[in-house]
């Protein structure tokens, strides 16, 4: 099936949903802008691809030189519904003309309340829920931990190997990989404990055995009586789109419930229809105590939320939660439109369509190229892991080469994984089957080209 979503850009000339390369990549105007950027933007704010985007729609990015890229990154899972989708843009524009800002904790407004209602409706569980809206995923993580600590009266925070939760002080301590996110930025928040995760491709453990290993670590190293929460990405994002073994996550949740530990699902990258369900927790039969959402929740406007059991969320005292821009009216209006668009455009089915088209193509790459060691993921959250066929060592250089080759040919790809050897696919749900096949053909070519160069190097 081909995606039939509207491809007419809002407020500008229509953007044809095709790949087009008209200059070298990056082009002259992008290079000029990059020189200006180097003078005023710190090097810590790096970019994966220094092409400067002028406009976008659907699954296509257009740079200042007129090159058009098939976007398989979606702003790292943010523009899940597609770039500049008309109902979302219209909702935000209308809100801009009404109220830009009042601060919900001073004079509230309906849009914030409506987003909270929608999150209560669409997150797993049929119990009473409440939501606090904030600005970013990292801020949602911070607030989730804060609420769990207040509710339990405990300090300890448990996370899993290969986790990524943000760049704030607490979330840097929660991340598995220090470089580049935390190098030189300490000291970090304490009472954070990292337990082994389930990584079927590498550990070969069943869900039950992996859960036993995790729980044993938590009981022996932390002690349940000192643990406020366990924060888990149902599908690990930056860690490499790691899908845990069957039964792993439910076993952890059962242990948390039995021991009074708040189970927090970090759905910042995996939520909002990305996997063919509103939240990836649904694929594993999870009903988290708290769900963290961000990225795709407002299609590009800054918004995030912590949604959870009412009795846990109400643990914080009046004034203990909030922030100047959290739940901004314009971002909230966009989020309402995102929820409505997911339903009206049938985007859960579109995510499943994307998996049905893309995953078999990736499996074909695995059969063709020994360097493709694993194919995994759910919905429009898929990945391939690359490793040396003989030594089985992670091959991050191959991922870098593939990304560079794809960029020069009009396809934007992203890496992931602790060893940067995972190629992740995060297209918007507006991507067509034809665009998917075109992108995979370019990846196929890039892998073959890299393998050929590797052979020449060893000869």
C-alpha positions as CSV (number, residue, x, y, z in Angstrom):
1,X,0.0,0.0,0.0
2,X,1.2,3.5,-0.8
3,X,0.8,6.3,1.8
4,X,-1.9,8.6,0.5
5,X,-1.6,11.4,3.0
6,X,-1.8,15.0,1.7
7,X,1.5,16.3,0.3
8,X,0.5,20.0,-0.2
9,X,2.8,22.3,1.8
10,X,1.0,24.7,4.0
11,X,1.5,28.4,3.3
12,X,4.0,28.0,0.5
13,X,4.4,26.4,-2.9
14,X,3.8,22.6,-2.9
15,X,6.8,20.5,-2.2
16,X,7.0,17.5,-4.6
17,X,7.5,14.4,-2.5
18,X,10.6,13.3,-4.4
19,X,14.3,13.1,-3.8
20,X,16.3,15.6,-5.8
21,X,20.0,16.4,-5.7
22,X,20.9,19.6,-7.7
23,X,24.3,20.5,-6.1
24,X,27.1,18.8,-4.3
25,X,26.2,18.1,-0.7
26,X,26.5,20.4,1.2
27,X,25.8,23.0,-1.5
28,X,27.3,26.5,-1.7
29,X,24.7,28.3,0.3
30,X,24.8,25.7,3.1
31,X,28.6,26.0,3.2
32,X,28.2,29.8,3.4
33,X,25.8,29.5,6.3
34,X,28.0,27.0,8.0
35,X,30.9,29.4,8.0
36,X,28.6,32.0,9.7
37,X,27.4,29.4,12.2
38,X,31.0,28.5,13.2
39,X,31.6,32.1,14.3
40,X,28.6,32.3,16.6
41,X,27.4,28.8,17.6
42,X,29.6,26.7,20.0
43,X,31.1,23.5,18.7
44,X,29.3,21.5,21.3
45,X,26.2,22.1,19.3
46,X,27.2,19.8,16.4
47,X,25.1,18.7,13.4
48,X,25.0,15.3,11.8
49,X,24.7,16.8,8.3
50,X,25.6,20.5,7.7
51,X,23.0,21.2,5.1
52,X,20.7,24.0,6.1
53,X,17.0,23.4,5.7
54,X,14.7,26.0,4.3
55,X,11.4,24.2,4.2
56,X,9.9,20.8,4.6
57,X,6.7,18.8,4.1
58,X,5.6,15.2,4.4
59,X,8.8,13.1,4.3
60,X,10.9,15.6,2.3
61,X,13.4,18.2,3.5
62,X,14.5,21.0,1.2
63,X,17.8,22.8,1.8
64,X,18.8,26.3,0.9
65,X,20.4,25.1,-2.3
66,X,17.2,23.4,-3.5
67,X,18.3,19.8,-2.7
68,X,15.5,17.6,-1.6
69,X,16.1,14.8,1.0
70,X,14.0,11.8,1.9
71,X,14.0,12.2,5.7
72,X,14.5,9.0,7.6
73,X,15.3,10.9,10.9
74,X,12.2,13.1,11.4
75,X,14.1,15.3,13.8
76,X,15.0,12.2,15.8
77,X,11.4,11.0,15.9
78,X,9.7,14.4,16.4
79,X,7.8,15.0,13.1
80,X,6.2,11.6,13.3
81,X,3.0,12.8,11.7
82,X,5.0,14.4,8.9
83,X,6.6,17.8,8.3
84,X,4.2,20.8,8.3
85,X,1.0,18.7,8.3
86,X,-1.8,21.1,7.5
87,X,-4.1,20.5,10.5
88,X,-1.2,20.9,13.0
89,X,0.1,24.0,11.4
90,X,-3.4,25.5,11.2
91,X,-4.1,24.8,14.9
92,X,-0.8,26.4,16.0
93,X,-1.4,29.4,13.7
94,X,-4.9,30.0,15.1
95,X,-3.6,29.7,18.6
96,X,-0.9,32.2,17.8
97,X,-3.6,34.7,17.1
98,X,-5.4,34.1,20.3
99,X,-3.0,33.6,23.2
100,X,0.7,33.1,23.0
101,X,1.5,32.8,26.7
102,X,-0.1,33.3,30.1
103,X,1.7,30.7,32.2
104,X,-0.6,27.9,33.2
105,X,0.4,28.1,36.9
106,X,-0.8,31.8,36.9
107,X,-3.8,31.9,34.6
108,X,-4.7,28.5,33.1
109,X,-6.2,27.7,29.7
110,X,-8.2,24.9,28.1
111,X,-5.5,23.6,25.7
112,X,-3.3,22.4,28.6
113,X,-6.3,20.6,30.1
114,X,-7.2,19.0,26.8
115,X,-3.7,17.6,26.2
116,X,-3.8,16.1,29.7
117,X,-7.2,14.5,28.9
118,X,-5.8,13.0,25.7
119,X,-2.8,11.6,27.4
120,X,-5.0,10.1,30.1
121,X,-7.0,8.5,27.4
122,X,-4.2,7.1,25.2
123,X,-1.5,6.0,27.7
124,X,-1.9,2.4,28.9
125,X,-4.2,1.7,31.9
126,X,-7.8,2.5,32.7
127,X,-7.2,4.1,36.1
128,X,-7.4,7.8,37.0
129,X,-4.4,9.7,35.6
130,X,-3.0,13.2,35.7
131,X,-0.4,15.0,33.6
132,X,2.1,17.8,34.1
133,X,3.3,19.4,30.8
134,X,6.9,20.6,30.5
135,X,9.3,21.6,27.6
136,X,11.5,18.7,26.7
137,X,12.1,15.0,27.1
138,X,14.9,15.5,29.6
139,X,12.7,17.8,31.7
140,X,10.0,15.1,31.6
141,X,12.5,12.5,32.9
142,X,13.6,14.9,35.7
143,X,10.0,15.5,36.8
144,X,9.1,11.8,36.6
145,X,12.0,11.0,39.0
146,X,11.1,13.9,41.2
147,X,7.5,12.8,41.5
148,X,8.5,9.2,42.2
149,X,10.9,10.3,44.9
150,X,8.2,12.4,46.5
151,X,5.6,9.6,46.3
152,X,7.8,6.9,47.7
153,X,10.0,8.9,50.1
154,X,13.0,7.0,48.6
155,X,16.0,8.4,46.8
156,X,17.3,5.6,44.5
157,X,16.9,5.7,40.7
158,X,17.5,2.6,38.6
159,X,18.1,2.6,34.8
160,X,19.3,0.0,32.4
161,X,22.4,-0.6,30.4
162,X,22.5,1.3,27.0
163,X,19.8,3.7,28.2
164,X,19.7,7.4,27.1
165,X,17.5,9.9,29.0
166,X,18.9,13.4,28.2
167,X,21.6,16.0,28.7
168,X,20.6,17.6,32.1
169,X,22.6,16.9,35.2
170,X,20.4,14.1,36.4
171,X,19.8,12.6,33.0
172,X,23.5,12.6,32.2
173,X,24.0,10.5,35.3
174,X,21.2,8.2,34.0
175,X,22.7,7.7,30.6
176,X,24.8,4.6,29.8
177,X,27.2,6.3,27.4
178,X,29.2,9.2,28.7
179,X,30.8,10.4,25.5
180,X,29.8,12.9,24.1
181,X,26.9,13.6,26.4
182,X,28.6,13.9,29.8
183,X,32.4,14.1,29.2
184,X,33.8,16.8,31.4
185,X,30.4,18.0,32.7
186,X,30.4,16.5,36.2
187,X,29.9,16.1,39.1
188,X,26.6,14.4,38.5
189,X,23.5,13.6,40.5
190,X,23.9,10.7,42.9
191,X,21.7,7.7,43.8
192,X,21.5,6.5,40.2
193,X,22.1,2.8,39.6
194,X,22.5,1.0,36.3
195,X,21.3,-2.5,35.9
196,X,21.9,-5.0,33.1
197,X,19.2,-4.9,30.3
198,X,17.8,-7.4,27.9
199,X,19.7,-7.3,24.6
200,X,18.7,-10.5,22.8
201,X,21.2,-10.2,19.9
202,X,24.1,-10.0,22.3
203,X,23.1,-11.8,25.5
204,X,20.9,-14.6,24.0
205,X,18.9,-14.7,27.2
206,X,15.2,-15.3,27.5
207,X,13.0,-12.6,28.9
208,X,12.7,-14.5,32.2
209,X,16.5,-15.0,32.5
210,X,17.3,-11.4,31.6
211,X,14.7,-10.1,34.1
212,X,16.2,-12.4,36.8
213,X,19.6,-10.9,36.1
214,X,18.3,-7.3,36.3
215,X,16.3,-7.9,39.4
216,X,19.1,-9.7,41.2
217,X,21.4,-6.7,40.5
218,X,18.8,-4.3,41.8
219,X,18.1,-6.3,45.0
220,X,21.8,-6.9,45.8
221,X,23.3,-3.5,44.7
222,X,20.5,-1.1,45.6
223,X,17.9,-2.8,47.7
224,X,14.2,-2.3,46.8
225,X,13.5,-0.5,50.1
226,X,15.8,2.4,48.9
227,X,14.6,2.5,45.3
228,X,12.1,5.2,44.2
229,X,11.8,4.2,40.6
230,X,13.0,2.1,37.7
231,X,13.1,4.2,34.4
232,X,12.9,2.0,31.3
233,X,12.7,2.8,27.5
234,X,10.4,0.0,26.3
235,X,12.4,0.1,23.0
236,X,15.8,1.7,23.7
237,X,16.4,4.6,21.4
238,X,19.9,6.1,21.4
239,X,21.1,2.7,22.7
240,X,20.3,1.2,19.3
241,X,16.6,0.4,19.1
242,X,17.0,-2.5,21.3
243,X,13.8,-4.6,21.6
244,X,13.8,-6.7,24.8
245,X,13.1,-10.4,24.9
246,X,9.5,-11.4,25.5
247,X,8.5,-11.3,29.1
248,X,11.4,-9.1,30.2
249,X,9.5,-5.9,30.8
250,X,6.4,-7.4,32.4
251,X,8.6,-9.2,34.9
252,X,10.3,-6.0,35.8
253,X,7.0,-4.2,36.3
254,X,5.7,-7.1,38.4
255,X,8.8,-6.8,40.7
256,X,8.4,-3.0,40.9
257,X,4.7,-3.3,41.9
258,X,5.5,-5.9,44.5
259,X,8.2,-3.7,46.0
260,X,6.6,-0.3,45.9
261,X,9.0,0.9,43.2
262,X,7.5,3.3,40.6
263,X,7.8,1.9,37.1
264,X,8.4,4.7,34.6
265,X,8.2,4.1,30.9
266,X,10.4,6.6,28.9
267,X,8.3,6.8,25.7
268,X,9.9,10.0,24.5
269,X,11.2,8.4,21.3
270,X,9.0,5.3,21.1
271,X,5.6,7.0,21.8
272,X,3.0,8.9,19.8
273,X,2.1,6.3,17.2
274,X,5.8,5.6,16.2
275,X,5.5,1.8,16.6
276,X,1.9,1.2,15.4
277,X,0.5,1.8,18.9
278,X,0.2,5.1,20.7
279,X,2.9,3.9,23.1
280,X,5.4,1.1,22.7
281,X,4.5,-0.2,26.2
282,X,1.3,-1.7,24.6
283,X,3.4,-4.2,22.6
284,X,4.7,-5.7,25.8
285,X,1.5,-5.7,27.8
286,X,2.9,-3.0,30.1
287,X,0.8,-0.6,32.2
288,X,3.5,1.8,33.6
289,X,2.9,3.9,36.7
290,X,4.2,6.9,34.9
291,X,4.7,7.5,31.1
292,X,7.0,10.1,29.8
293,X,6.2,11.7,26.4
294,X,7.8,14.3,24.2
295,X,9.3,14.5,20.6
296,X,6.3,13.5,18.4
297,X,3.7,14.9,20.8
298,X,3.5,18.3,19.1
299,X,5.1,17.6,15.7
300,X,8.0,20.0,16.2
301,X,6.9,22.5,18.8
302,X,8.5,22.1,22.3
303,X,6.2,20.0,24.5
304,X,6.6,17.1,26.9
305,X,4.6,15.4,29.6
306,X,4.6,13.2,32.6
307,X,1.4,11.2,32.8
308,X,0.6,8.7,35.5
309,X,-1.5,7.3,38.3
310,X,-3.4,10.2,40.0
311,X,-2.3,9.2,43.5
312,X,1.4,9.3,42.4
313,X,1.1,12.5,40.4
314,X,-0.7,14.2,43.4
315,X,2.3,13.5,45.7
316,X,3.9,16.8,44.7
317,X,2.8,19.8,46.8
318,X,1.2,22.9,45.1
319,X,3.9,24.8,43.3
320,X,6.2,21.8,43.3
321,X,5.6,21.2,39.5
322,X,5.6,23.5,36.5
323,X,7.7,26.0,34.7
324,X,7.5,29.2,32.7
325,X,6.9,27.6,29.3
326,X,5.6,24.2,30.2
327,X,2.4,23.4,28.3
328,X,2.6,26.6,26.2
329,X,-0.8,27.3,24.5
330,X,0.6,27.1,21.0
331,X,2.5,23.8,21.6
332,X,-0.6,22.4,23.4
333,X,-2.9,23.4,20.5
334,X,-0.5,21.6,18.1
335,X,-0.5,18.6,20.3
336,X,-4.3,18.4,20.2
337,X,-4.1,18.5,16.4
338,X,-1.5,15.7,16.4
339,X,-3.8,13.4,18.4
340,X,-6.7,14.2,16.1
341,X,-4.6,13.7,13.0
342,X,-3.3,10.3,14.2
343,X,-7.0,9.2,14.4
344,X,-8.3,10.8,11.3
345,X,-5.4,9.8,9.0
346,X,-5.2,6.3,10.4
347,X,-1.5,6.7,11.4
348,X,-1.3,3.7,13.6
349,X,-1.9,1.6,10.5
350,X,0.6,3.7,8.6
351,X,3.3,2.8,11.1
352,X,2.5,-0.9,10.6
353,X,2.5,-0.4,6.8
354,X,6.0,1.1,7.0
355,X,7.2,-1.9,9.0
356,X,5.6,-4.2,6.5
357,X,7.5,-2.5,3.7
358,X,10.8,-1.6,5.3
359,X,11.6,-4.6,7.5
360,X,11.5,-7.2,4.7
361,X,13.9,-4.9,2.7
362,X,16.3,-4.7,5.6
363,X,16.1,-8.5,6.0
364,X,17.1,-8.8,2.3
365,X,20.1,-6.5,3.1
366,X,21.0,-8.9,5.9
367,X,20.9,-11.9,3.5
368,X,23.0,-10.0,0.9
369,X,25.6,-8.3,3.1
370,X,27.3,-10.3,6.0
371,X,28.1,-7.0,7.7
372,X,24.4,-6.6,8.6
373,X,24.4,-8.6,11.8
374,X,20.9,-7.9,13.1
375,X,17.6,-6.4,12.0
376,X,15.1,-5.3,14.7
377,X,12.4,-2.9,15.7
378,X,8.7,-2.4,15.6
379,X,6.5,-0.2,13.3
380,X,8.4,2.9,12.0
381,X,11.2,2.4,14.6
382,X,13.6,-0.1,12.9
383,X,17.3,-0.6,12.9
384,X,20.1,-2.7,11.5
385,X,23.3,-3.4,13.5
386,X,26.5,-3.6,11.6
387,X,29.5,-5.8,12.8
388,X,32.6,-7.3,11.2
389,X,31.4,-10.7,9.8
390,X,34.6,-12.4,11.1
391,X,35.5,-10.8,14.4
392,X,31.9,-9.7,15.2
393,X,33.3,-6.4,16.4
394,X,30.9,-3.3,16.0
395,X,31.5,-1.5,12.7
396,X,30.8,2.1,13.4
397,X,32.9,3.1,10.4
398,X,30.5,1.4,8.1
399,X,27.6,3.2,9.5
400,X,29.4,6.5,9.1
401,X,30.2,5.7,5.5
402,X,26.6,4.7,4.7
403,X,25.2,7.9,6.2
404,X,27.6,10.0,4.2
405,X,26.9,8.1,1.0
406,X,23.2,8.4,1.6
407,X,23.4,12.2,2.3
408,X,25.2,12.8,-1.0
409,X,22.4,11.0,-2.7
410,X,19.5,12.8,-1.0
411,X,18.6,10.5,1.9
412,X,19.0,11.6,5.5
413,X,19.9,8.7,7.9
414,X,20.8,8.6,11.6
415,X,23.2,6.4,13.6
416,X,22.6,5.0,17.1
417,X,24.0,2.4,19.5
418,X,26.6,2.5,22.2
419,X,29.3,1.8,19.6
420,X,27.7,4.0,16.9
421,X,27.3,0.8,14.8
422,X,23.5,0.9,14.4
423,X,21.7,2.5,11.6
424,X,18.3,3.6,12.8
425,X,15.2,4.3,10.7
426,X,12.8,6.9,12.1
427,X,10.8,8.1,9.1
428,X,7.7,10.1,9.5
429,X,4.5,8.2,9.0
430,X,4.0,10.2,5.8
431,X,6.8,8.3,4.0
432,X,5.7,6.4,1.0
433,X,6.5,2.8,0.1
434,X,8.3,4.2,-3.0
435,X,10.4,6.5,-0.9
436,X,11.3,3.6,1.4
437,X,12.4,1.4,-1.5
438,X,14.4,4.2,-3.0
439,X,16.2,4.9,0.2
440,X,17.0,1.2,0.9
441,X,18.4,0.9,-2.7
442,X,20.8,3.7,-1.9
443,X,21.8,2.0,1.4
444,X,22.3,-1.3,-0.4
445,X,24.7,0.6,-2.8
446,X,26.5,2.2,0.1
447,X,27.1,-1.1,1.9
448,X,28.4,-2.7,-1.2
449,X,30.7,0.3,-1.8
450,X,32.0,0.2,1.7
451,X,32.6,-3.5,1.6
452,X,34.5,-3.2,-1.7
453,X,36.7,-0.5,-0.3
454,X,37.4,-2.6,2.8
455,X,38.5,-5.5,0.6
456,X,40.8,-3.2,-1.3
457,X,42.3,-1.9,1.9
458,X,43.1,-5.4,3.1
459,X,44.6,-6.6,-0.1
